[in-house]
Amino acid sequence: MVVENQGADANQGNRPLSPHLQIYRPQITSVLSILNRITGIAMALAMVLITWWFLAAATHQGYFDVADGFLTSWFGMLILVGSLWAFWFHFFNGLRHLRWDAVKGMGMKAVRRSGWIALVLSVVATVLCVIWAM
């Protein structure tokens, strides 16, 4: 018995193709799921910057001036505000997950609504924190 190579062309084009990424329309649920992972990574990177800032403050005034100069520049402020938003989004999205752990709000309408609520609350909380810090 001879077994032929069953490679990618074994079905000779009879398999249905999945939608191409250019025509795929992301849903709020998939976008928020990806965003939750991205914000988790962003917060970890922000902790490295904040740790650098604290270590610089504890070691030498010149070193602190460099770190503080970076973090208080427009780019540093952009990173800090983005990290603040990432924190709030991750926090409110985590509350969604805790609610789901209690098997509440599992219908698609409730899932979409809670996703939009988490997104809006994260923006509002970030704006309030920035206003408070000014």
N, C-alpha and C positions, 0 to 999 in steps of 0.2 A: 504494500500500500504506500503510495507516494502522497505526502502532504505538501501542498503548495503554500507559498508565502501568503499569509492572510494579512497583508499590509493595509494601509489606509484606503486603497482603491479596491478592496475586496468586494464592496457592495456596488461598485461601478456606478456611483452617482445616484443611487436610489434612496439614499438617506435624506431626510429633511434637514435643512440647514437652519441653524439658530439665527435670530435677527442680528444684523450687523450693528456694531456699536454706534454708528452714525444715525441709525434710524430708531434705536432703542430710546425710549423716553423714560428717564429715571422717575421712580415714585418717591414720595416724601419719606416713606419708611426705609427704602434702601439708602437714600441720601443721608438720612439721620443716623443710620447704622454705621455707615462709613465715616461720617463726621464724628461720631462718638469715639471711634478708634483713633482718628486723627487728633482729636483734642486730648486724648489720653497721652499720646506721644508728645504732643506740643507741651503739655504740662510737665512731663518728665524733662524735656529740654529746658523749659523755663526754670525748673528747679536747679539745673546746673548753673544757669546765669545768676540766680539769686544766691546760691552757695558761693560762687565766685565773688559776688559783691560782699557777702558777710566775711569771707576769709580775707578779702582785701582790707576790710574795715578792722579786722583783728590783727593784721600783721604790720602794715606800714602806711603812713599818711600818703606817700607818693603813689603807692600801689592802689590805695583806695581812690585817689583822685582820678586815676586812669579808669577804674571800673565805674565809678560814679559818673565820670564824664561820658562814658559810653551809654550807660543806662538812662541818663537824663537828656541825651541827645534826642532829636526827633525820631531817629531810627530805633533807639532804645525804648523810647516811649511807645512807639508803634508796637514793638515786641511785647512790652509790658501790658498794654491795653488788649492786644490780641490774646495774651496769656490769661488775662482776667476774664475775657469773654469765654475762652476755652474752659476755664474753671467753672464759670456759671453754667455753661451749656452742659458740661459733663455732670455737674451737680443735679440740674433739673432733669436731665435724661436718666440719671441714676434713680431719681425718685420715680420716674416712669417704670423702670425695671423693678423697683421694689413693689410697686403696685401690681405689676404683672406677676411677681412671685406670690402675691396673695390672690392670684387668679381674678383680678378685677380689671375691667377695661380691656378685655381681650378681643372684642369685636373690631373689625376693620375701621369702622367709623370712629370708634373711641381711640383706636391706636393712632389714626391720622390726626384727630383733634388734639390728643395729648402731645403729639410730636410738634404741632404748630405752637401749642402753648409753651412747651419747653424752649422752642426757638425764640419766641417773642419774649418770654420771661428772661432768658439769658441776655438778650439785647438790652432790655429795660434795666436789669440789675447792673450790667456793665456801665450803661450811661449814668445811672444813679451813683455808682462808685466813683466814676471819673469826675462827675460834678462835685461830689462830696470832697474829693481829694484836692480840688482846685482852691 
